Amino acid sequence: MHRITGKSGGDSLIEMSPTDSMNDDMNGYHQHASSSSGSLQQGQSASPLMPDVCVETCESLNTSLASLTPSNHSDSPQREAQTLEQINSLAGLSRKRALFLKFRSRIDKQQHSKDSVFFRDGVRRIDFVLSYVDDKDGERKQERRKVYEANLEKVGLELEIEDKSESEDGKTSFVKIHAPWEVLATYADVLKIKVPFKVNDIPDNSEMPMNWLSTPFRLPEHIMHPEPDFFTAPFNKSKSDFFLIDNKDTFFPPSTRNRIVYYILSRCSYFRDECGDKDKKGIKRLLNNSTYTAAFPLHDSRYWKRSRDANCESERFSLYKHWAGFLSFFKEQPLNLVRKYYGEKIGIYFAWLGFYTEMLLFAAIVGTICFIYGFLTYDDNEWSKEICSEAVGGKIVMCPLCDKKCGYWKLNSTCNSSWQSHLFDNVGTVFFAIFMGIWVTLFLEFWKRRQARLEYEWDLVDFEEEQQQLQLRPEYETKCTNRKMNRITQEPEWVLERTATDLMAKLLLCWVTVLLWISLIIACIIGVIAYRLAVYAAFASIMKDSPTTHLQVVGPFITPQLATSVTASCINFVIIMILNLMYERVAVWITDMEIPKTHLEYENKLTVKMFLFQFVNYYSSCFYVAFFKGKFVGYPGDYAYMFGSKLRNEECDPGGCLIELTTQLVIVMTGKQVWGNIQEALVPWLMNWWGSRKARSHPESLYSRWEQDHDLQGFGQLGLFYEYLEMVIQFGFITLFVASFPLAPLMALINNIIEVRVDAWKLTTQFRRPVAAKAHSIGAWQEILNGMAVLSVVTNAFIVAFTSDMIPRLVYMYAYQPEGEMNMKGYINNSLSVFNISAIPPANKPEDGENPFWFNSSITTCRYRDYRYPPGHEKEYSHTMQFWHILAAKLAFIIIMEHVVFLVKFFVAWMIPDVPSDVRARVKRERYLVQEYLHNYEVEKLKVQLSQNTHDECSCAPMIYPSLPKHEVLSECL
């Protein structure tokens, strides 16, 4: 039997038997009993030092342990001297024990592992880490830290400091925080955290038919369901024996522990008088004023290898292996493990993203079929054949598309764009627009059912009513001055008193700021339109002799219209990205200024502001091309000009504006997705590479993983907000304008398959572990998606009616075909009006150099895209009756399509209940069991109390932890 001995000065250390320390090798160092850790948890017994040695009193052991706890000491010379002085002041057993603890702490420190998630004693778990760097303003910040950490200890948290000499850079110090059972139990009671009280006894009959087909997509059962299914109830500290508490150290999972600790950190004061200066409160302010450089919970292990100790969690490794790898793109997501490790809020996001991606598969298949239909009917396109033929398109002379710089041109020069337009502008487009209106309803309704099931499985039923009212934002609490009785709970709560004038002034300032930024977007869009009008003439002049036709492959496809559309779309995309970067800070600033009461209210306010801005920013150019371009042009003798300038309003290509809308949509949507993936994957990878490079240059460091977590940005509250925003904007692209580009769902599907794994990869490998947070739904995004679903029906109906040429073609085929046949022969000639060249104003006529070689004096008329009477008619240049018939048909189509789709949407929504019947039954069963078991528990407790005549109570006071009644939590001080 080996014994650990040592000397310090002239005193011999007390001999310890190996039975006094646990023989587990936890992450590369030995665990020791909690009695030798410097602070004992209530209810734990001290391990015996020797069989023949006894502890004199609880008070003397408490004194010796508290005076020498390693949690407040670093290895600096000043601390060393203070420790020796304290040791010398002791006598007898206390002195010997103190010497042993000091010697053992040195041994533990030398063996401390990079992967450690425990204090140096190997027992107390690290629930949170604060890091700081001493600088020129160090004395002031040091005083703040000293007071703040002292206040944390008063609340019951335990701290252990790692000196900067142990860090890689030699500058960063770490404060490790542990929440003991008393603190966790108190705040779990305050926050109404649900915990298990009975194993779920309801049989699961949700077996799907032909379940074997999904075998290749499944993950192992222990990954999909890492925990048994329990019935749960809000924790009550006074009834702790009612719950299934096998081990107090592991009863609350790490995600719940770090959530509770962050709740305390957010409300703890760093001013000497805790209630004296309400503004000097919370870790967020300490981070903002650089008192601390970071605050974060630790990951449980390195992601590329499993922990060496079987008793230590390796959930991060499991997530990396089964979830974060791109080769797992076809596998289901381990949502229960994601929720257990990161919390419900992040779990809900990935559940929604995964479900959205699954539903996109059906839209992508139908959209691809519609595109293939357009490709297969390529040769049946009669109007394109007429445009490309020399007999029709080669003889039609078109009027100039701009003043002076643009010449007359032949219709067959737009042959390629006409064929391209047919790929997206065909009968299949109408079918797909109607299908997407129904698809979006099915998506939203089935998501409600999926969300309801998750709410039950993740103990989020009634979460909003019970939890959100308790979790006030610390920024709100610090501004509160009075208490007011809550009409619902009948309990006093802190309220922020604001005068009507102050409230109106802030609201006015906030929304005026938002409107100003939206006005800036509109001004930029007008600038891009002016660019399109100005450069079109330049491109037309440059390409008049068709120099681009000499280019290989792409040369024949480049036209002035295409060049203008592509360059304008690229410029518009750059403007969108710049405005987004600028507005993000503004939106956060004005939301902070409103001082929302709860985190949910904060997110909702920020969501509305950001979405309104992003909606206008991303979609305004598409709305212009779809609904305004080519609609207010006039005719050659009476053109309309933009804002009274010399810039003539744009005309659509003879093939229609749909191909230009498709071009705009593809560039903006694709550019946004590519740029987003670069930001999300490449930037974190570079940061991680640089951090790994630093780690390789400091192999002697014991705490490189903590510093990696410290260096990298976290996937925090706003990070998740921007992920939602990105996906909702994408949802708008594939629903609002899908009639112009059936392949948009396919592009979104490919992007989202990558997005799920990129988000999982960066969250698991690149970012520090976020603070766990609860959420029972996707919040305000649900209402935004519902609104966009309704708007998408209207926009797609208008795109088919006014942007596409579908309705004019059908009217021609059924009513104006001269031979009475059901074909499109003669449609091009019918859709172009005639204008007398001599009637063109001299200021608008093409310059002599702009007239092509084939123009001669024998040509007296040109054609333009409209339905107007020819010159010489008694109603010359006014709209024909066919124009009004087409307009009536367009309006009728919009009304019919909207009513049909809306009726189907409402019917589907009515047919599909929001909550599955089995989930509703389980919720009722659980509520019944909670009441029944609580009743039985109280009855049994009463019986025990009545049967006991005497009580044996321990007269020994708790050693370290004070009693923390519910009414003494930090928030009561506010």
N, C-alpha and C positions, 0 to 999 in steps of 0.2 A: 504494500500500500504506500503510495507516494503522498507526501505532505508538502504543502507550500509554506515556506518560511522565509524570513527576511529580517533585516535590521535597518534601523534608522536612528542614527545617533548612537546612544548607549542602550536603547531599548530594543528588546527582542520582540518580534511580531508573534502574535498568538498562532499556534499551529492549527491548521484547518484540515479536516478530513475531506477526501474527494466526495463524500456523500453530501457535503455542504453545498455543492454546486451541481447544477444539472449537467449531465454528460452529453446533452445534445450539442452538436456542432452547428450552430445557427449562422449561416452565411460566412463561415470561416473563423468564428471565434466562439468562446464558451459562454453559455448562458449561466447566470447565477440566480439564486433564489431571490425573490422580491424583497425579502427581509434585509438583504445586504445591498440593495440598490440605492439606498439613501432616502427612500420614502416608501412606506408600506401602504398598500391599499387596504381599505377597511374590509375586514372579514378574512384577510390572509394571515396565516401564522408564520412566525419567524422560524427558520430552520435552526436546529440546535448547533451551537458552536462545537461543543464536546459533550459527551454524555455526563461528565461530572461538572459541567459549568452551567449555571443558571443565570437568568437575567434578573437583576436586583429589583427593578421596578419598571413599569411601562414608561414612566416619566424620564428616568435616567437614560434608557435606550433611545427614547425619542429625542432627547437633548443631544446625545452623541451623534446620532444619525443626521439630524437636521443641521447640526453645526458643521458636518463634514460631507454633506451631500455633494457629489461631483457635478450636479446639475448647474451650479452657479460658479464653477471655477474653470479657468483655463490653466494652461501651464506656464503662464508668464511668471517672471521672478517675483513680482509683487504678490501675486496670488500664492506662490510657493511659500513666501515668508509668512503671510497671514495664516496659511494652513498649519505651518509648523508652530506658530504661536498658539493657535487653538489647540493643537495636540498637546503641547506642553502644559496647557492649563487644565488638562484632564488627569485623571488618576485611575489606577486599578483596571478593571475590566474595560471600562469605557476607553481608556487610553490605548490598551492593546488592540481593541477592535478598531479604533480610529486609524492606528498605524497599518493594520491589515487592509482596511478599505482603501487607504491612500496607495499602498503598494499594489493592490489588485487593480486599481483604476489605471495605474501606469501600464500594467501588463495588458489590460483590455484595450487600452488606446493603441498599443503597438500592434495588436492583432485585429483592430477594427477593420472591417471589410468595406470595399467600395459599394458592395451591394446591400449594406446593412440598412434595414428599416427600423432599427431599434437603437435605444440609447446604448452607452457603453456597457451598461449592466446586462444587456442582452434580454431584458424582460419588458421594459417599458417601450411601447411602440412609438415611433416618430409619426405624429399625426399632422404636423405642419412644420415648415422650415422658413425662417426669416433670414435674409442675408443683408449684410451692410459692409460698406467700405469707409474707413476713416479718411477724412479729407481736411482741407484747410478750415472748414467750419465745424471741425470735429467736436469741440467742447459743447457747443449748443446741441448738436445732434446726439452726442453721448448722454447728455442730461435727459433729453426726451426719451431715448431708449431705456435709460435706467428707470425712469418713472413708469414708463409703459410696461416694461417687463415686471416691475414690482407689482403693478396693478393686476397684471395677468396672474401672478402667483397668489395674490389675495383672493382671486376668484377660484383658485384651486388648480390651475394649470401648472404643470411642471416643466422646467426649462433646463436645457443643457447647452453650454456654449462650446463651440469648436473654434479654437484660436485661428487667426489668419495665417499663422505659420504653417498650418496643416493644409492650406488651400494651394491650388496650382499656381495662382498668380502671386501668392504671398500677401494679398491685400484684402481678400474677402473673408469675413467672419460669418459663421452660421450659428443661428439660435434654433435649436431643435425644441419642439413643443410636444408634450404628451398630455392627453386628457385622461385622468383617472376615472374610475367607475362612477364615483359620486358626481363628478361634473357631467359625464355623459348621461347619467340617469336623470339628473335635474333638468338639463336642457332638452333631452328627449321628451320629457313630460311637458315642458313649456312649448315645444314645437309640434307636439302631437304626432310624433313619429310612430308609424305603425310597425309593430313587431309581432312575431308569431306566438300564438298561444295554443294552437292545436293543428295537427297534421290534417290536410284536406282529405275528407273521406268521401267526397263526391266522385263517382267513377267518371272517367273521361271517355265519352263515347263519340269523340270527334274524328274517328278514323275515316279517312277519305277513301272512296272506291278507287281500285287500281292504284293503290299507294305505292306499289313497287316501281311504277314508272318514274317516281321522283327520287329513287335511290341514288343515282349519280349526283344529284344536287344536294344531298343531305350531308350534315356534319355529324361527328360522333355525339352520342346522347349526353355525355358528361360536359360537352362544350355547349350544346344547345340548351341544356337544363342543368346548370351548375348547382342549383339548390333544390331541395324538395319543395313541394307545394304545400303552403301552410294557410290556415285561416289566421288573419291578423286583426289586431285592434290597437288603437292609440295607446302608447306606453303610459303607465301610471306608476310613478315611483313608489307610492304607498302600497301598491298591489304588485310588487315586483315578483312575488312568488306565484302569481297567476300565470306568468308568461314562461315560455320554454327556455329558461336560462341554464344551459349546461356549463358554459364557461363565460365568465364576465369579460375576460380579455378579448373574446372573439364574438360575443353576442351582437355587438354593433359592428357591421362591416366597415372597412376603411373608408368607403365613400361617405357613409353616414358620419363617421368620426370627423373627417376633415370638414364636412359641412357644418357640424356643431362648433368646431374650433374656429372656423371662419366667421361664424355668427358672433362668437365672443370677440374675436379680433376686430370686427367691424364696429363694435360698440364700446370697446375699452378706451378709457381716457389716457392721455399722456401728459396730463396736467396734475399737479400735486393734489389740488382739491378736486376730487372726481367730478363734482357737480358745479364747480366754480366757473369754468369756461367751457361752454357747451360746444364751441367750434373745435376745440382741441381734443378730438375724439376720433378713433377709428384708424385702422391700418391703411385705408385708402389715402388719407391725408398724409400719413407718414411716408407713403410711397411717393406721393406727389411732391413733397418737400425734400425728398432724397435722404430722409433719415434712415430708411431701409431701401435697398435696391430691388428687392423682390420678396414675394411671399407666395408660397406654393406648397401643396402636398407632394410627397414623393411617389414615384412609380414603385411598384413592389419588387421589381427585379430588372435586370437587363433584358432587352427584348429579343436578343438573338440566342440566348441560352437559358435553359431552365435552372432555377436555383438548386444548389447542391443539397439543400436540406429538404427532406420530403414534407416536413411540417410547415414550411414557409410557402406562402402563396407565389404562384408563377402565372397569374392571370394575364399579365402583360405579354409574356411569352406565348401563351395560348392564343391571345388576340392577334399577335403578329403572325403566328403560324397558320391560323385558320381563317383570318379575316383581312389582314392588311396586305397580304400578297396579291399581286395582280393575277397570278395563275389561279387564284380562287374566285375569279370573276363570275363563274357560272354556279358557284355554291351559294347556299342560303346564308344569311347573316346570323351570327350568334347573338341575337338581340338581348337575350337574358343576361349573357355575360357582359355585353356592352353596358347594359343598365346597371349591373352589379358593380362594375369597375368605375364607370364614369358618371353614374347617376341617371335619373329618369329623363332629364331634359335633353341630354345628348342622345340617349336611347330613342326617344320619340323622334328626334330629327332623322336618325338613320333608318328608323322604321318607316317614316314617311317617304324618305328618299328612295328606299328600296321598293316600296309599294308603287310609287310613281314610276319608277323605272320598269317594273313588271307590267304595268298598264300601258306604258309607251310601246311595248312590244306589239300589242294588237293594233295600235294606231300606225306604227311603222309598217306592219305587214300590209294593211289596207292601203296606205299611202303609196307604198312601192308598187302594189298591183295597179293603182290608178296611173302611176307614172309609166309602167310597162304598157298599159292600155294605150296611152298617148303615143308611145314609141311604136307599137304594133300597128296603129292606125295612121302611121306617118304617110303612107302612100295613098290613103283615102282623103287626104286633105285637099279638097278642090280649090279653096280660095288661095292656098299657097302655090298651087300649080299655076293658077292664073297670074299671080304676082310674078312668078319666076319665068313665065313663058314670054317669048318675044312677040307673040301675036297679041297679047293683052298687056302685060306689064311693061314690055319693051316699047310700046307705042304710047303709053300714058305719060304725059309730061306733068309733073307735080309743081305746084307753086313753091316759091322759096320759103324756107323754114325760119329765116331771120331777115332783117332788113339790110340791104346794100351788100353785105359780105357774103350772103348765101345766094347761090344761083338756082336756076331751074334744074330739075333732076328727074330721072326716069324711075318709075315705080319699081322696076325689077332690081334696082340697086339694094332694095331691102329684102331680097329673097331669103338670105340666111336667117335674119331675125324673125321672119314669118314662120319658117320651119321650126325654129327654137321655141317660139311662142306656143306652137301647137302641142308641145310636150306637156305644157302645164294648163293650157286653155282648151279643154275639150269637155265632152259630156261627163267623163269621169270626175272632173273637178266639182261639178254640182253634187254628185253623189257623195264625194268625200267631204264636202262642206257640211252636208246634212249628217253624215256619219260622225264627224267630229263634234257636232253639237250634242249628239246622243252620248258619245264616248266620254265627254267631259262630265256629264251628269253621272254616268256609271262610276267614273273614277272618284268623284266626290262622295257619292253615296256609299260605295264600298269602303272608302277610307274611313268614313264615320263608323262603320261596323268594325273595321280593324282597330280603330282607335278605342272604341268602347271595350273591345276584348283586352287590349293592352292596359287600359285603365283598371280593369278588374285584376288581371294577372300581376300588375305592378303596384297594387294597393293604392291606386290614385282615385278611387271612387270617393266623391264628396271632398276631394282634396282642396278645391278652391274655397269652399265655404269655411273649412276648418283651419286651413293653413295660411292663405294669403293675407288674412286680416292680422295675423300675428307677425308676419315677416315684413315689417315696415323697412323702408330704405334708411340706412343710417344717416344719409344726407337730409332726409326729411325729419328724422327724430331730433337731430341737433338744432333744428329751427323751431321746434315745438316749444310753446310756453305754457299752455293750459291743458287741462284735462276736461273731457266731455263724456257724458254717458252714452254708450253705444245702444241704440234702440233695439238692436237684434240680440246682442249678447248680454245686455244689461250690465256691462262692466265698463269702468272708466277707461278711456283711451286718450292718448296724446293727440292733439289737433294743432294744426298750424293756422293761426288767425291771420287772415289777409283782408285788407280793406278792399272794397269794390273798385276803388280807383286804381290801387296797385295791381289787382288781378286783371282788370281790363287793359292796363298799360302793358303788362307782360304778354298777355294774349295777343294784343295788337302788334307789339314788337315782333313776337314770334312769327305770326302769320304774314305780316308785311314782309319779313325777311324771306319767308318761303315764296311768296308771290314775286318778289324781286328776282329771286334766282330762277323761277320758272319763266319770268319775262326775259331774263338773260338767255335762256335756252331758245325761246321763240326768236329772239333777235339773232342768235347764231344760225338758226334754221333759215331765216330770211336771208342772212348773208350767204349761206350755201346756195340758196335758190338764185340769188343774184350772180353767184359764181357760175352756176349752170347756164344761165342766160348769156353771160358775157363770154365764157370760153366756148360755147357751142359755135358761135360765129367764127371763132379762131380755128377750132378744129375743122369746121366746114371749109374754111378757106385753105387750110393746110392740106386737107385731103381731097381737094377738088380734082386733082389729077390722079387720084388714087395711088399715091406712092406706097401705101401700106400693102397693096396687093402683091408686092414683090417679096414680102416676108413669108418665111416658110410656115406652113400649117395654120397659124393664127391670122395671117395677113388678110385673107378674104372675109374674115368675120369682124374685122375692126371697122367700125363706122363712126361718124361724128356723134351719133346718139349714144352708142356703147361707150366710147371714150369719155364722153361727158358724164354719163351715169356712173361709171366705175370710179373715176377720179373724185367726183362729188361724194360718192358713198364713202370712199376712203377718208376724205377730209372730214366728213361728218362723223365717222367713227373716232377719229383722233380727238375731235372736239368733245364727243361724248365722254371719252376716258378722262380728259383733262377736267371737265366740269364735275365728273363724279368724284375725283380726288379732292377737289376744292370743297365740294358741298358736304362731304362726309363729316368734316370737322365742324362745319357750320350747324348741321343738323344735331350733332351731339351737344354742341354748346347751347343752342336755344332750348333743347329738351332739358338739360341740366338746370337752366335758368327757371324753368317752370316748377321745379322741385316736386316731381310726382311722389305720391304717397307710398306706393308699393312697387316692387320690381316689375310686376305684371303691368301696372299702369305706365311705368317708364318705357317698357318695351312697346306697348301699344302706341304711345305718343310718338316715339321714334320711328316706329313702323309706318305710321300714316305719313309723316313728313318725308321720310326717305322714299317711300313708294310713289307718292305724288310726283316727287322730283324725277325719280328714275323712269316713271311712266312717260312723262313728257319728254325726257331726255332721249330715251331709246326709241319710242314709237312715233314721235312727231314727224320725222322724215318719212316713215312708211305711210303715215296718214296723209301726208302731202301728196306723195306719188299716187296713192290709191284713190283719193277722193277729190283732189284739187287740180292736179296736173292735167292739162288738156281739156278741162271742163269749162274754162272761161277764156277762150282764145279769141273768139270773134271770127271774122272771115277776111280774106285778102284786102278788101277795100275798107275794112273797119276793124282793125286789130285792137285787142285790149293790151294795155301796157301796165307793168307793175308799179303801183304807187305814182303814176304820172311820170315815170322816168322814160328813158329811151329804150329800156329793156322790154322786149315783147314777151308776153306770157308764153310758156313752153307748150308745144304741141306734142301729142302722142305720136308714136310711130304708126304707120298705116296698119301694122299688125296689132296695135293696141298698146296700152300702158302696162299690161300685166307682166310682160317680160322685164320691164324696168323695175316694177315692184319686186319681182323675184330677185333681180340683181341686188337691189338695196337690202332685201331681207337676208340673202345669203352672206353678203359682206359683213353686215352688222352682227348677225347672229353668230356666224363662224368666227369672226374676229373676237367677239366677246368671249366665246368659249375657249379659243386658243389662248388668249391673253390671261384668262382666269386660270387655266391649267398651268401656264408658265408661272404665274404668281404663287399658286398653291403647291406646286411640286418642285420647281427648280430653285426658287429662293430658299425654302426650308432645307433642301438638300445641300445647297452651298453653305448655309449656316452650320448645318450638321457636319459637313466635311471640314469646315474651318475649326469647329469645336473638337472633332476627332484629331485633327492635326495638332492642336494645342495639347490634347491629352497624351498623344504619343511623345511630345516633347517634354512632358512632366510625368514619367512613368512611376515616380516615387510617391505621387499624391495618393492619399487614402480616400479622397472624396470627389473623384473626378465626375462621377455620375450626378452628384448633387450640383456640381458647377455646370454640368451640361444642362441640367434642368433650369439652373439659374440663368444661364446665358440666353436660352431660346425663349421666344415669345410663346405665350400660352394660347390654347384654343378656348378663349374665355367667352364671356357673355356676348360681347359685340362680335366676336369671331363667328359664333353660331348664328347671330342675327344676319351677318352678311352672307352666310351660306344659304339661309332661307331666301334672302333677297335675290341672290343669283339664280336660284332655281325658279322662283316665281316669275322673274323677268323672262326666263326661258319658256316657262309655261305660257306666258303671253304671246311669245313669238309663234308657238306651235298651235295656238288656238285663235288668236285675233286675225292672223293673216295666212292661215293654213291653206285657204282656197287658192292662193297664188303659188304655193310651193308644197306639193304633197310629200316631198322628201324631208320636210322639216322634222317630223317625228322620228325618222330614221337617224338624222343627224343628232337629235337630242338623245336618242337611245344610246348611240355610240358614246357620246360625251358622258352620259350619266353612268354607264358601266365603268368608265374610267374614273369618274368623279367619286363614286362610292369607295373605290379602293384607294384613290389618292387621299381622300379625307381620312380614311381609316389609317393609311400609312403614316401620314404626317401627325395624326393624333397619337398614334401608338409609338412612333419612333422619333419624331422630330421635336414635338412640343412637350413642355412639362405638363404634368397631370393637372387638369382643370379641377376647380372646386366643384364638387357634386351639387347639383341643384335639382329641384323637383319641378315637373310640369305635367299637367294632365292632358294637354293637347298642343297643337301647333299655334295656338293663340290667335292673334288678329289675322294671321295669314289665312286662316280658314275662311273668314268673311271676304278677304281680298280675292281669294280663288273663286268663291261663289259669284262675286261681282264680275270678275273677268269671264266666267263661264257664260253669264247672261249677255255681256257685251260682245262676246265672240260670235254669238248667233247673229247679232245685228251687223257686225262688221263683215262677216263672211257673206251674208246676204247682199250687202251693198257692193262688195267686191265682185261677186258673180254678176250682179245687175249692171253696175256702172263702170267697173274697171275692165272686166272681161268683155269680149265681143259675143258671148254666148247668146244673149237675148236678141240683139239685132240679126244674128244669123237665123235663129229660129223664126223670128217674125218674117224675114225674107223668104225662108223655105216654105212656110205655111200660107203666106198671104200675098207675096209679091214676086214669086217665081214666075217669069213670063210664060213659060211653057206649061205651068201647072203641075210640074213634076216635083217629087220630094227629093230634090238635090240642091247643090249650092252653085250650080253653073250660073255665071253672070252676077254673082254677089259683089265682086270687087267693083265692077263698073257701076253697079247700083248704089254702093255705099260712098262713092266719091262725087262731090258736086263740081260744077263747072264755073270758072270765073274768067272774065274778059281781061286779058293782059293789059289792054290799053287803059283800063279803069284803075290800075294800081297807081297810087299817088307817086309823084316823082321822087319824093324823099325816101320812099320805101323800095324803089326799083333797084334791082341788082346793078352793080357797076359793070361797065363793059368787060372788064377783065374777068368778072365772075361768071359770065355767060359761057357755058360749055361749047365745044366745037360743033355740037349737033344742033344748036339752037339757030333757027333762021326765021326770016320774016313771014314765012308761010304758016308758022304756028301762032295762032292768035288767042288761044285759051290755055289755061292750066287747070289742074284738078286739085281739090283739097278735101280733107276728111270731114264731111258733114252732110246733113240732109237739108239742102236749100234749093230754091227754084233757080233755074239757069238765067243768064242774062237775056233780056228781051221779053221775059215773062212779065205779066202784069204785076206779079208779086215777087219780082226778081230779088234774089238773095235773102228772102224770108224763109222760115222753116216750112218744109212740106208737111203734108198730112202724115206721111210715113214716119217722120220724126215724132209726132205726137202719139202715133200708134206704138212706136218703140218705147217711148217714155211711159205710156200707160202699162205696157207689158212689163217693164222693169219694176214699176211700183207694185203691180199685181204679184209679180214673182216674190218681191221682198215680203209682202204681207202674207202670202201663202206659206213661204218657207219659214218665216218666223213663227207663225201660228202652229204649223205642223211640228216643228222642232220643239217649241215650248210645250205643246200638249204632250208630246212623247216624254219630254224631260219631267214634267210634273207627274205624269203617270208612273214613270220609272221611280221617281223619288217617293211616291206614295206606296208603291208596291214593295220597296225595299226598306224595312225598318232600320232605324239608326242603330239600335242595340239588338244583337242576336238574342233569340229566345233563351238559349242555354245560358248565356251570360247573365241575362236578367234573373233567371232562376237561381244562379249561383250567388248573385249579389244579395237576393232576398234570403237565401239559406245562410249566408255568412252573417248578415245582420241579426237573424234570428238566433244563431248560435252564440254570437257575442253576448246578447242579452241573457240567454239561458245560462251560459257558463259563468257570466258575472254574477247572476242571481245565485247559482249554486255555490260559487266561491264565497259570497258574502254569508250565505246560510251556514256553510261549513266553518267559516271563520268565527261566526258568532257562537256556534256550538263548542268550538275549542275554547273560546274565552270563558264561556259559562262553566265548562267542566273543570277548568283550572282554578284552583283555589290559591295557589301560590305561584309566583313567577321567579325564575332564576335569571337575573339580569347581570351582565358583566359590569362591574364598577370601574373598569379600566377605560379611560377616555380614549377616543380615537387618536392614533399617534400623529399622523400627518394631516389627514384631510379634515377640514372643518365640515360641519353640517351645512348643506346648501339647500335650504328650503326654497320652494318654488317662488315665494314672494321676494327673494333676495337676489334674483338674477340681475344682470347688468342693465337690462332695459328699464327696470323699475327706477333706476337712478336718473333717467332722462327727464 
